[in-house]
Amino acid sequence: MVIRAADPGAWGNQIQIKVTAAEETFDLEVTATTTYTNVSRETLLDELGTETRPGSKPGLVRFRDADLPLVLPAALAGASLAGGTNATPVPAAATSGTQIRKYGEDVAAFQLVARKPGSRGNDIDIVIENVVSADGTFSLEAVWNVKLTALNPTTVGILTTINDAFGYVVSVAAPVGGSLGIPQTSTFNLTGGTDATKASASPITQ
């Protein structure tokens, strides 16, 4: 199979593929992670961007213009986005989002939304940690994770099934001139992603 990031960008190099092969089937798990470590609110805003302001280090999520200016968030052990639909147009602020609480107060600090529409945006989890009020810094991680099990490459429509599940983050295709096979058990990251290029990989078959 050939796997490519759904969108160009260096963030695609953080997409991890895990394959667990059996005799006639395989499990496929895709995890995309974007991490922003010890950032200030202003730095994170510059990196993530908004619906009208491109980010310098875009990933799975962005801010909403409606939430500016930002305040320091509280730690968040993990919360999933919600409300994303396949019909939501770009760049609507109504894409799946989750509210972040303000540090030291039980009020909303801001809302993060999926960078693009789609019901699979609801699979994005947000973690905020290392909040330092004195410095006004914190770390944020957004993780997208989906797994399919017992995939049989000879099943009719198998590529459609795979891409329906993973298409929010990656596209999966058969090799040029070949057919989908069972890849070797392995864990690897996509590579080669840049602002103009989609990260990709071609797992070796058994």
Summary of the structure (lengths in Angstrom):
residues: 206
radius of gyration: 18.3
end to end distance: 11.6
largest distance: 58.9
contacts: 642
relative contact order: 0.27
helix: 15%
strand: 44%
